[in-house]
């Protein structure tokens, strides 16, 4: 039964560590830009097409 209490304690400590890292990253602006990654793939094809045409 003592092992269960130990595992619960360790899991709570790990959860608090992950929560603190998430809050730190949010505070520092890690998750501010959520639009650009979704449309970045649309712009990569245009630049690659232009480079391919210049090389021919």
C-alpha distance matrix in Angstrom:
0.0 3.8 5.4 5.5 6.9 9.0 10.3 11.2 13.0 14.7 15.8 17.2 19.1 20.5 21.6 23.3 25.1 26.4 27.5 29.4 31.1 32.1 33.5 35.3 36.9 38.0 39.5 41.4 42.9 41.2 41.2 44.6 46.7 45.4 48.9 50.3 47.8 48.5 52.3 52.4 52.7 55.8 57.6 56.8 59.0 62.0 61.9 61.5 64.4 66.6 65.8 66.6 69.9 70.9 70.3 72.6
3.8 0.0 3.8 5.4 5.3 6.3 8.8 10.0 10.8 12.5 14.4 15.6 16.8 18.6 20.1 21.5 23.0 24.7 25.9 27.4 29.1 30.5 31.8 33.3 35.1 36.4 37.7 39.5 41.3 39.6 40.0 43.4 45.6 44.6 48.2 49.4 47.0 48.0 51.7 51.6 52.2 55.3 56.9 56.0 58.4 61.3 61.1 60.7 63.7 65.8 64.9 65.8 69.1 70.0 69.4 71.8
5.4 3.8 0.0 3.8 5.4 5.0 6.1 8.6 9.8 10.5 12.1 14.2 15.3 16.4 18.1 20.0 21.1 22.5 24.1 25.7 27.1 28.5 30.2 31.5 33.0 34.5 36.0 37.6 39.3 37.3 37.7 41.2 43.2 42.1 45.6 46.8 44.2 45.2 48.8 48.6 49.1 52.3 53.9 52.9 55.2 58.2 57.9 57.4 60.4 62.5 61.6 62.4 65.8 66.7 65.9 68.3
5.5 5.4 3.8 0.0 3.8 5.4 5.1 6.1 8.6 9.9 10.5 12.3 14.3 15.3 16.3 18.4 20.0 21.0 22.3 24.3 25.9 26.8 28.4 30.2 31.6 32.7 34.4 36.2 37.7 35.8 35.8 39.3 41.3 40.0 43.5 44.9 42.4 43.1 46.9 47.0 47.4 50.5 52.2 51.5 53.7 56.7 56.6 56.2 59.1 61.3 60.6 61.4 64.7 65.7 65.1 67.4
6.9 5.3 5.4 3.8 0.0 3.8 5.5 5.1 6.1 8.6 9.9 10.6 12.4 14.3 15.3 16.6 18.5 20.1 21.0 22.7 24.6 25.8 26.9 28.6 30.5 31.5 32.8 34.8 36.5 35.0 35.2 38.5 40.8 39.8 43.4 44.9 42.6 43.5 47.3 47.3 48.1 51.1 52.7 52.1 54.5 57.3 57.1 57.0 60.0 61.9 61.2 62.3 65.5 66.4 66.0 68.4
9.0 6.3 5.0 5.4 3.8 0.0 3.8 5.5 5.1 6.1 8.6 10.0 10.7 12.3 14.2 15.5 16.7 18.5 20.0 21.3 22.9 24.5 25.8 27.1 28.9 30.4 31.6 33.3 35.1 33.4 34.0 37.4 39.6 38.9 42.5 43.6 41.3 42.5 46.1 45.9 46.7 49.9 51.2 50.4 53.0 55.8 55.3 55.1 58.2 60.1 59.2 60.3 63.6 64.3 63.8 66.4
10.3 8.8 6.1 5.1 5.5 3.8 0.0 3.8 5.4 5.1 6.0 8.5 9.9 10.5 12.1 14.2 15.3 16.4 18.1 19.9 21.1 22.4 24.2 25.6 27.0 28.4 30.1 31.7 33.2 31.2 31.5 35.1 37.1 36.1 39.6 40.8 38.3 39.3 43.0 42.8 43.4 46.6 48.1 47.3 49.7 52.6 52.3 52.0 55.0 57.0 56.2 57.2 60.5 61.3 60.8 63.2
11.2 10.0 8.6 6.1 5.1 5.5 3.8 0.0 3.8 5.5 5.2 6.2 8.7 10.0 10.5 12.3 14.3 15.4 16.3 18.3 20.1 21.0 22.4 24.2 25.8 26.8 28.4 30.3 31.8 30.1 30.2 33.6 35.8 34.7 38.3 39.8 37.5 38.4 42.2 42.3 43.1 46.1 47.6 47.1 49.6 52.3 52.2 52.1 55.1 57.0 56.4 57.5 60.7 61.6 61.3 63.7
13.0 10.8 9.8 8.6 6.1 5.1 5.4 3.8 0.0 3.8 5.5 5.2 6.3 8.7 9.9 10.7 12.5 14.5 15.4 16.7 18.7 20.1 21.1 22.6 24.6 25.8 27.0 28.9 30.7 29.3 29.8 33.0 35.5 34.9 38.6 39.9 37.8 39.0 42.7 42.6 43.7 46.7 48.0 47.5 50.2 52.8 52.4 52.5 55.6 57.3 56.6 57.9 61.1 61.7 61.5 64.1
14.7 12.5 10.5 9.9 8.6 6.1 5.1 5.5 3.8 0.0 3.8 5.5 5.1 6.2 8.6 9.9 10.7 12.5 14.2 15.4 16.8 18.5 20.0 21.2 22.8 24.4 25.8 27.3 29.1 27.3 28.0 31.5 33.7 33.1 36.8 37.8 35.6 37.0 40.6 40.2 41.2 44.4 45.6 44.8 47.5 50.2 49.7 49.6 52.8 54.5 53.6 54.9 58.2 58.8 58.4 61.0
15.8 14.4 12.1 10.5 9.9 8.6 6.0 5.2 5.5 3.8 0.0 3.8 5.4 5.1 6.1 8.6 9.8 10.5 12.1 14.2 15.4 16.4 18.2 19.8 21.1 22.4 24.2 25.8 27.2 25.4 25.6 29.1 31.2 30.3 33.9 35.2 32.9 34.0 37.7 37.6 38.4 41.6 43.0 42.3 44.9 47.6 47.3 47.3 50.3 52.2 51.5 52.7 55.9 56.7 56.4 58.9
17.2 15.6 14.2 12.3 10.6 10.0 8.5 6.2 5.2 5.5 3.8 0.0 3.8 5.5 5.0 6.2 8.7 9.9 10.4 12.2 14.3 15.2 16.3 18.2 20.0 20.9 22.3 24.3 25.9 24.5 24.8 28.0 30.5 29.8 33.5 34.9 33.0 34.2 37.8 37.9 39.1 42.0 43.3 43.0 45.7 48.2 47.9 48.2 51.2 52.9 52.4 53.8 56.9 57.6 57.5 60.1
19.1 16.8 15.3 14.3 12.4 10.7 9.9 8.7 6.3 5.1 5.4 3.8 0.0 3.8 5.4 5.1 6.3 8.8 9.9 10.6 12.5 14.3 15.4 16.5 18.5 20.0 21.0 22.7 24.7 23.4 24.2 27.4 30.0 29.7 33.5 34.6 32.7 34.3 37.8 37.5 38.9 42.0 43.0 42.5 45.4 47.8 47.2 47.5 50.7 52.2 51.5 53.0 56.1 56.6 56.5 59.3
20.5 18.6 16.4 15.3 14.3 12.3 10.5 10.0 8.7 6.2 5.1 5.5 3.8 0.0 3.8 5.4 5.0 6.3 8.6 9.9 10.7 12.4 14.3 15.3 16.7 18.4 20.0 21.3 23.0 21.1 21.9 25.4 27.6 27.2 30.9 31.8 29.7 31.3 34.8 34.4 35.6 38.7 39.8 39.1 42.0 44.5 43.9 44.1 47.3 48.8 48.1 49.5 52.7 53.2 53.0 55.7
21.6 20.1 18.1 16.3 15.3 14.2 12.1 10.5 9.9 8.6 6.1 5.0 5.4 3.8 0.0 3.8 5.4 5.2 6.1 8.6 9.9 10.5 12.2 14.1 15.4 16.4 18.2 20.0 21.4 19.7 19.9 23.3 25.6 25.0 28.7 30.0 28.0 29.3 32.9 32.9 34.2 37.2 38.4 38.1 40.8 43.3 43.0 43.3 46.3 48.0 47.5 49.0 52.0 52.7 52.7 55.3
23.3 21.5 20.0 18.4 16.6 15.5 14.2 12.3 10.7 9.9 8.6 6.2 5.1 5.4 3.8 0.0 3.8 5.5 5.0 6.1 8.6 9.8 10.4 12.1 14.2 15.2 16.2 18.3 20.1 19.0 19.6 22.7 25.4 25.3 29.1 30.4 28.8 30.4 33.8 33.8 35.4 38.3 39.2 39.1 42.1 44.3 43.8 44.4 47.5 48.9 48.4 50.1 53.0 53.5 53.7 56.5
25.1 23.0 21.1 20.0 18.5 16.7 15.3 14.3 12.5 10.7 9.8 8.7 6.3 5.0 5.4 3.8 0.0 3.8 5.4 5.2 6.3 8.7 10.0 10.5 12.4 14.3 15.3 16.6 18.7 17.3 18.5 21.7 24.3 24.4 28.2 29.0 27.3 29.3 32.6 32.1 33.8 36.8 37.5 37.1 40.2 42.4 41.7 42.2 45.4 46.7 46.0 47.8 50.8 51.1 51.1 54.0
26.4 24.7 22.5 21.0 20.1 18.5 16.4 15.4 14.5 12.5 10.5 9.9 8.8 6.3 5.2 5.5 3.8 0.0 3.8 5.4 5.1 6.2 8.6 9.8 10.6 12.3 14.2 15.4 16.8 14.9 15.7 19.1 21.4 21.2 24.9 25.8 24.0 25.7 29.2 28.8 30.4 33.4 34.2 33.9 36.9 39.1 38.6 39.1 42.2 43.6 43.1 44.7 47.7 48.2 48.3 51.1
27.5 25.9 24.1 22.3 21.0 20.0 18.1 16.3 15.4 14.2 12.1 10.4 9.9 8.6 6.1 5.0 5.4 3.8 0.0 3.8 5.5 5.1 6.2 8.5 9.9 10.5 12.2 14.3 15.6 14.4 14.7 17.8 20.5 20.3 24.1 25.5 24.1 25.6 29.0 29.1 30.9 33.6 34.5 34.6 37.6 39.7 39.3 40.1 43.1 44.4 44.1 45.9 48.7 49.3 49.6 52.4
29.4 27.4 25.7 24.3 22.7 21.3 19.9 18.3 16.7 15.4 14.2 12.2 10.6 9.9 8.6 6.1 5.2 5.4 3.8 0.0 3.8 5.4 5.1 6.0 8.6 9.8 10.4 12.3 14.4 13.7 14.9 17.6 20.6 21.1 24.9 26.0 24.9 26.9 30.1 29.8 31.9 34.7 35.2 35.2 38.4 40.3 39.6 40.6 43.7 44.7 44.3 46.4 49.1 49.3 49.8 52.7
31.1 29.1 27.1 25.9 24.6 22.9 21.1 20.1 18.7 16.8 15.4 14.3 12.5 10.7 9.9 8.6 6.3 5.1 5.5 3.8 0.0 3.8 5.5 5.0 6.1 8.6 9.8 10.6 12.5 11.1 12.7 15.8 18.4 19.0 22.7 23.4 22.1 24.3 27.4 26.8 28.8 31.7 32.1 31.9 35.2 37.1 36.3 37.1 40.3 41.3 40.8 42.8 45.6 45.8 46.1 49.1
32.1 30.5 28.5 26.8 25.8 24.5 22.4 21.0 20.1 18.5 16.4 15.2 14.3 12.4 10.5 9.8 8.7 6.2 5.1 5.4 3.8 0.0 3.8 5.4 5.2 6.1 8.6 10.0 10.9 9.4 9.9 13.1 15.7 15.9 19.7 20.8 19.6 21.5 24.7 24.5 26.6 29.3 29.9 30.1 33.2 35.1 34.6 35.6 38.6 39.7 39.5 41.5 44.1 44.6 45.1 47.9
33.5 31.8 30.2 28.4 26.9 25.8 24.2 22.4 21.1 20.0 18.2 16.3 15.4 14.3 12.2 10.4 10.0 8.6 6.2 5.1 5.5 3.8 0.0 3.8 5.5 5.0 6.1 8.6 10.1 10.0 10.6 12.9 16.2 16.8 20.6 21.9 21.3 23.2 26.2 26.3 28.7 31.1 31.5 32.0 35.3 36.8 36.3 37.6 40.6 41.5 41.4 43.6 46.1 46.4 47.1 50.0
35.3 33.3 31.5 30.2 28.6 27.1 25.6 24.2 22.6 21.2 19.8 18.2 16.5 15.3 14.1 12.1 10.5 9.8 8.5 6.0 5.0 5.4 3.8 0.0 3.8 5.5 5.1 6.3 8.9 8.9 10.8 12.9 16.1 17.5 21.1 21.9 21.4 23.8 26.5 26.0 28.6 31.1 31.2 31.4 34.9 36.3 35.4 36.8 39.9 40.5 40.2 42.6 45.1 45.1 45.8 48.8
36.9 35.1 33.0 31.6 30.5 28.9 27.0 25.8 24.6 22.8 21.1 20.0 18.5 16.7 15.4 14.2 12.4 10.6 9.9 8.6 6.1 5.2 5.5 3.8 0.0 3.8 5.4 5.2 6.4 5.3 7.5 10.0 12.8 14.1 17.7 18.3 17.6 20.1 22.8 22.2 24.8 27.4 27.4 27.6 31.0 32.5 31.7 33.0 36.1 36.8 36.5 38.8 41.4 41.4 42.1 45.1
38.0 36.4 34.5 32.7 31.5 30.4 28.4 26.8 25.8 24.4 22.4 20.9 20.0 18.4 16.4 15.2 14.3 12.3 10.5 9.8 8.6 6.1 5.0 5.5 3.8 0.0 3.8 5.5 5.3 5.6 6.0 7.9 11.3 12.5 16.1 17.3 17.1 19.2 21.9 21.9 24.7 26.8 27.1 27.8 31.1 32.4 31.9 33.5 36.4 37.0 37.1 39.5 41.8 42.1 43.0 45.9
39.5 37.7 36.0 34.4 32.8 31.6 30.1 28.4 27.0 25.8 24.2 22.3 21.0 20.0 18.2 16.2 15.3 14.2 12.2 10.4 9.8 8.6 6.1 5.1 5.4 3.8 0.0 3.8 5.5 7.6 8.9 9.6 13.2 15.1 18.4 19.5 19.8 22.1 24.5 24.4 27.4 29.4 29.2 30.1 33.5 34.5 33.8 35.6 38.5 38.9 38.9 41.5 43.7 43.7 44.8 47.8
41.4 39.5 37.6 36.2 34.8 33.3 31.7 30.3 28.9 27.3 25.8 24.3 22.7 21.3 20.0 18.3 16.6 15.4 14.3 12.3 10.6 10.0 8.6 6.3 5.2 5.5 3.8 0.0 3.8 5.8 8.5 9.0 12.1 14.6 17.7 18.0 18.4 21.2 23.2 22.6 25.7 27.8 27.3 27.8 31.4 32.3 31.3 33.1 36.1 36.3 36.2 38.9 41.1 40.9 41.9 45.0
42.9 41.3 39.3 37.7 36.5 35.1 33.2 31.8 30.7 29.1 27.2 25.9 24.7 23.0 21.4 20.1 18.7 16.8 15.6 14.4 12.5 10.9 10.1 8.9 6.4 5.3 5.5 3.8 0.0 3.8 5.5 5.3 8.4 11.0 14.0 14.4 15.1 17.7 19.6 19.2 22.5 24.4 23.9 24.8 28.3 29.1 28.4 30.3 33.2 33.4 33.5 36.2 38.3 38.3 39.5 42.4
41.2 39.6 37.3 35.8 35.0 33.4 31.2 30.1 29.3 27.3 25.4 24.5 23.4 21.1 19.7 19.0 17.3 14.9 14.4 13.7 11.1 9.4 10.0 8.9 5.3 5.6 7.6 5.8 3.8 0.0 3.8 5.9 7.9 9.8 13.1 13.2 12.9 15.7 18.0 17.3 20.2 22.5 22.3 22.8 26.3 27.5 26.7 28.3 31.3 31.8 31.7 34.2 36.5 36.6 37.6 40.5
41.2 40.0 37.7 35.8 35.2 34.0 31.5 30.2 29.8 28.0 25.6 24.8 24.2 21.9 19.9 19.6 18.5 15.7 14.7 14.9 12.7 9.9 10.6 10.8 7.5 6.0 8.9 8.5 5.5 3.8 0.0 3.8 5.8 6.7 10.3 11.3 11.2 13.3 15.9 16.0 18.8 20.8 21.2 22.0 25.2 26.5 26.3 27.9 30.6 31.4 31.7 33.9 36.2 36.6 37.7 40.4
44.6 43.4 41.2 39.3 38.5 37.4 35.1 33.6 33.0 31.5 29.1 28.0 27.4 25.4 23.3 22.7 21.7 19.1 17.8 17.6 15.8 13.1 12.9 12.9 10.0 7.9 9.6 9.0 5.3 5.9 3.8 0.0 3.8 6.2 9.0 10.2 11.3 13.3 15.2 15.6 18.8 20.3 20.3 21.7 24.9 25.7 25.5 27.6 30.1 30.5 31.1 33.6 35.5 35.9 37.3 40.0
46.7 45.6 43.2 41.3 40.8 39.6 37.1 35.8 35.5 33.7 31.2 30.5 30.0 27.6 25.6 25.4 24.3 21.4 20.5 20.6 18.4 15.7 16.2 16.1 12.8 11.3 13.2 12.1 8.4 7.9 5.8 3.8 0.0 3.8 5.7 6.4 7.9 9.9 11.5 11.9 15.2 16.5 16.5 18.0 21.2 21.9 21.9 24.0 26.4 26.9 27.6 30.0 31.9 32.4 33.9 36.4
45.4 44.6 42.1 40.0 39.8 38.9 36.1 34.7 34.9 33.1 30.3 29.8 29.7 27.2 25.0 25.3 24.4 21.2 20.3 21.1 19.0 15.9 16.8 17.5 14.1 12.5 15.1 14.6 11.0 9.8 6.7 6.2 3.8 0.0 3.8 6.0 6.5 7.4 9.8 11.0 13.8 15.1 16.0 17.5 20.3 21.4 21.9 23.7 25.9 26.9 27.9 29.9 31.7 32.7 34.1 36.4
48.9 48.2 45.6 43.5 43.4 42.5 39.6 38.3 38.6 36.8 33.9 33.5 33.5 30.9 28.7 29.1 28.2 24.9 24.1 24.9 22.7 19.7 20.6 21.1 17.7 16.1 18.4 17.7 14.0 13.1 10.3 9.0 5.7 3.8 0.0 3.8 5.8 5.6 6.9 8.8 11.7 12.3 13.1 15.3 17.8 18.6 19.4 21.5 23.3 24.2 25.6 27.5 29.1 30.2 31.8 34.0
50.3 49.4 46.8 44.9 44.9 43.6 40.8 39.8 39.9 37.8 35.2 34.9 34.6 31.8 30.0 30.4 29.0 25.8 25.5 26.0 23.4 20.8 21.9 21.9 18.3 17.3 19.5 18.0 14.4 13.2 11.3 10.2 6.4 6.0 3.8 0.0 3.8 5.4 5.5 5.8 9.3 10.2 10.3 12.1 15.0 15.7 16.1 18.2 20.3 21.1 22.1 24.3 26.0 26.8 28.4 30.7
47.8 47.0 44.2 42.4 42.6 41.3 38.3 37.5 37.8 35.6 32.9 33.0 32.7 29.7 28.0 28.8 27.3 24.0 24.1 24.9 22.1 19.6 21.3 21.4 17.6 17.1 19.8 18.4 15.1 12.9 11.2 11.3 7.9 6.5 5.8 3.8 0.0 3.8 5.5 5.1 7.6 9.8 10.5 11.4 14.3 15.8 16.2 17.5 19.9 21.2 21.9 23.7 25.8 26.8 28.0 30.2
48.5 48.0 45.2 43.1 43.5 42.5 39.3 38.4 39.0 37.0 34.0 34.2 34.3 31.3 29.3 30.4 29.3 25.7 25.6 26.9 24.3 21.5 23.2 23.8 20.1 19.2 22.1 21.2 17.7 15.7 13.3 13.3 9.9 7.4 5.6 5.4 3.8 0.0 3.8 5.8 7.2 8.5 10.5 11.8 13.9 15.6 16.8 18.0 19.8 21.5 22.7 24.0 25.9 27.5 28.7 30.6
52.3 51.7 48.8 46.9 47.3 46.1 43.0 42.2 42.7 40.6 37.7 37.8 37.8 34.8 32.9 33.8 32.6 29.2 29.0 30.1 27.4 24.7 26.2 26.5 22.8 21.9 24.5 23.2 19.6 18.0 15.9 15.2 11.5 9.8 6.9 5.5 5.5 3.8 0.0 3.8 5.5 5.4 7.1 9.3 11.2 12.3 13.7 15.4 16.8 18.3 19.8 21.3 22.9 24.4 26.0 27.7
52.4 51.6 48.6 47.0 47.3 45.9 42.8 42.3 42.6 40.2 37.6 37.9 37.5 34.4 32.9 33.8 32.1 28.8 29.1 29.8 26.8 24.5 26.3 26.0 22.2 21.9 24.4 22.6 19.2 17.3 16.0 15.6 11.9 11.0 8.8 5.8 5.1 5.8 3.8 0.0 3.8 5.4 5.5 6.5 9.4 10.7 11.3 12.8 14.9 16.2 17.1 18.9 20.8 22.0 23.3 25.4
52.7 52.2 49.1 47.4 48.1 46.7 43.4 43.1 43.7 41.2 38.4 39.1 38.9 35.6 34.2 35.4 33.8 30.4 30.9 31.9 28.8 26.6 28.7 28.6 24.8 24.7 27.4 25.7 22.5 20.2 18.8 18.8 15.2 13.8 11.7 9.3 7.6 7.2 5.5 3.8 0.0 3.8 5.5 5.3 7.0 9.5 10.6 11.1 13.0 15.1 16.0 17.0 19.1 20.8 21.8 23.6
55.8 55.3 52.3 50.5 51.1 49.9 46.6 46.1 46.7 44.4 41.6 42.0 42.0 38.7 37.2 38.3 36.8 33.4 33.6 34.7 31.7 29.3 31.1 31.1 27.4 26.8 29.4 27.8 24.4 22.5 20.8 20.3 16.5 15.1 12.3 10.2 9.8 8.5 5.4 5.4 3.8 0.0 3.8 5.7 6.2 7.5 9.8 10.9 11.8 13.7 15.5 16.5 17.9 19.9 21.4 22.8
57.6 56.9 53.9 52.2 52.7 51.2 48.1 47.6 48.0 45.6 43.0 43.3 43.0 39.8 38.4 39.2 37.5 34.2 34.5 35.2 32.1 29.9 31.5 31.2 27.4 27.1 29.2 27.3 23.9 22.3 21.2 20.3 16.5 16.0 13.1 10.3 10.5 10.5 7.1 5.5 5.5 3.8 0.0 3.8 5.5 5.5 6.8 8.9 10.2 11.2 12.9 14.7 16.0 17.4 19.1 21.0
56.8 56.0 52.9 51.5 52.1 50.4 47.3 47.1 47.5 44.8 42.3 43.0 42.5 39.1 38.1 39.1 37.1 33.9 34.6 35.2 31.9 30.1 32.0 31.4 27.6 27.8 30.1 27.8 24.8 22.8 22.0 21.7 18.0 17.5 15.3 12.1 11.4 11.8 9.3 6.5 5.3 5.7 3.8 0.0 3.8 5.5 5.5 6.3 8.6 10.2 10.8 12.4 14.5 15.8 16.9 18.9
59.0 58.4 55.2 53.7 54.5 53.0 49.7 49.6 50.2 47.5 44.9 45.7 45.4 42.0 40.8 42.1 40.2 36.9 37.6 38.4 35.2 33.2 35.3 34.9 31.0 31.1 33.5 31.4 28.3 26.3 25.2 24.9 21.2 20.3 17.8 15.0 14.3 13.9 11.2 9.4 7.0 6.2 5.5 3.8 0.0 3.8 5.6 5.2 6.0 8.6 10.0 10.5 12.3 14.4 15.5 16.8
62.0 61.3 58.2 56.7 57.3 55.8 52.6 52.3 52.8 50.2 47.6 48.2 47.8 44.5 43.3 44.3 42.4 39.1 39.7 40.3 37.1 35.1 36.8 36.3 32.5 32.4 34.5 32.3 29.1 27.5 26.5 25.7 21.9 21.4 18.6 15.7 15.8 15.6 12.3 10.7 9.5 7.5 5.5 5.5 3.8 0.0 3.8 5.5 5.1 6.3 8.7 10.0 10.7 12.6 14.5 15.9
61.9 61.1 57.9 56.6 57.1 55.3 52.3 52.2 52.4 49.7 47.3 47.9 47.2 43.9 43.0 43.8 41.7 38.6 39.3 39.6 36.3 34.6 36.3 35.4 31.7 31.9 33.8 31.3 28.4 26.7 26.3 25.5 21.9 21.9 19.4 16.1 16.2 16.8 13.7 11.3 10.6 9.8 6.8 5.5 5.6 3.8 0.0 3.8 5.4 5.1 6.3 8.6 10.0 10.8 12.6 14.8
61.5 60.7 57.4 56.2 57.0 55.1 52.0 52.1 52.5 49.6 47.3 48.2 47.5 44.1 43.3 44.4 42.2 39.1 40.1 40.6 37.1 35.6 37.6 36.8 33.0 33.5 35.6 33.1 30.3 28.3 27.9 27.6 24.0 23.7 21.5 18.2 17.5 18.0 15.4 12.8 11.1 10.9 8.9 6.3 5.2 5.5 3.8 0.0 3.8 5.4 5.1 6.1 8.7 10.0 10.7 12.7
64.4 63.7 60.4 59.1 60.0 58.2 55.0 55.1 55.6 52.8 50.3 51.2 50.7 47.3 46.3 47.5 45.4 42.2 43.1 43.7 40.3 38.6 40.6 39.9 36.1 36.4 38.5 36.1 33.2 31.3 30.6 30.1 26.4 25.9 23.3 20.3 19.9 19.8 16.8 14.9 13.0 11.8 10.2 8.6 6.0 5.1 5.4 3.8 0.0 3.8 5.5 5.1 6.2 8.7 10.1 11.1
66.6 65.8 62.5 61.3 61.9 60.1 57.0 57.0 57.3 54.5 52.2 52.9 52.2 48.8 48.0 48.9 46.7 43.6 44.4 44.7 41.3 39.7 41.5 40.5 36.8 37.0 38.9 36.3 33.4 31.8 31.4 30.5 26.9 26.9 24.2 21.1 21.2 21.5 18.3 16.2 15.1 13.7 11.2 10.2 8.6 6.3 5.1 5.4 3.8 0.0 3.8 5.5 5.2 6.3 8.8 10.4
65.8 64.9 61.6 60.6 61.2 59.2 56.2 56.4 56.6 53.6 51.5 52.4 51.5 48.1 47.5 48.4 46.0 43.1 44.1 44.3 40.8 39.5 41.4 40.2 36.5 37.1 38.9 36.2 33.5 31.7 31.7 31.1 27.6 27.9 25.6 22.1 21.9 22.7 19.8 17.1 16.0 15.5 12.9 10.8 10.0 8.7 6.3 5.1 5.5 3.8 0.0 3.8 5.5 5.2 6.3 9.0
66.6 65.8 62.4 61.4 62.3 60.3 57.2 57.5 57.9 54.9 52.7 53.8 53.0 49.5 49.0 50.1 47.8 44.7 45.9 46.4 42.8 41.5 43.6 42.6 38.8 39.5 41.5 38.9 36.2 34.2 33.9 33.6 30.0 29.9 27.5 24.3 23.7 24.0 21.3 18.9 17.0 16.5 14.7 12.4 10.5 10.0 8.6 6.1 5.1 5.5 3.8 0.0 3.8 5.5 5.2 6.6
69.9 69.1 65.8 64.7 65.5 63.6 60.5 60.7 61.1 58.2 55.9 56.9 56.1 52.7 52.0 53.0 50.8 47.7 48.7 49.1 45.6 44.1 46.1 45.1 41.4 41.8 43.7 41.1 38.3 36.5 36.2 35.5 31.9 31.7 29.1 26.0 25.8 25.9 22.9 20.8 19.1 17.9 16.0 14.5 12.3 10.7 10.0 8.7 6.2 5.2 5.5 3.8 0.0 3.8 5.5 5.5
70.9 70.0 66.7 65.7 66.4 64.3 61.3 61.6 61.7 58.8 56.7 57.6 56.6 53.2 52.7 53.5 51.1 48.2 49.3 49.3 45.8 44.6 46.4 45.1 41.4 42.1 43.7 40.9 38.3 36.6 36.6 35.9 32.4 32.7 30.2 26.8 26.8 27.5 24.4 22.0 20.8 19.9 17.4 15.8 14.4 12.6 10.8 10.0 8.7 6.3 5.2 5.5 3.8 0.0 3.8 5.6
70.3 69.4 65.9 65.1 66.0 63.8 60.8 61.3 61.5 58.4 56.4 57.5 56.5 53.0 52.7 53.7 51.1 48.3 49.6 49.8 46.1 45.1 47.1 45.8 42.1 43.0 44.8 41.9 39.5 37.6 37.7 37.3 33.9 34.1 31.8 28.4 28.0 28.7 26.0 23.3 21.8 21.4 19.1 16.9 15.5 14.5 12.6 10.7 10.1 8.8 6.3 5.2 5.5 3.8 0.0 3.8
72.6 71.8 68.3 67.4 68.4 66.4 63.2 63.7 64.1 61.0 58.9 60.1 59.3 55.7 55.3 56.5 54.0 51.1 52.4 52.7 49.1 47.9 50.0 48.8 45.1 45.9 47.8 45.0 42.4 40.5 40.4 40.0 36.4 36.4 34.0 30.7 30.2 30.6 27.7 25.4 23.6 22.8 21.0 18.9 16.8 15.9 14.8 12.7 11.1 10.4 9.0 6.6 5.5 5.6 3.8 0.0
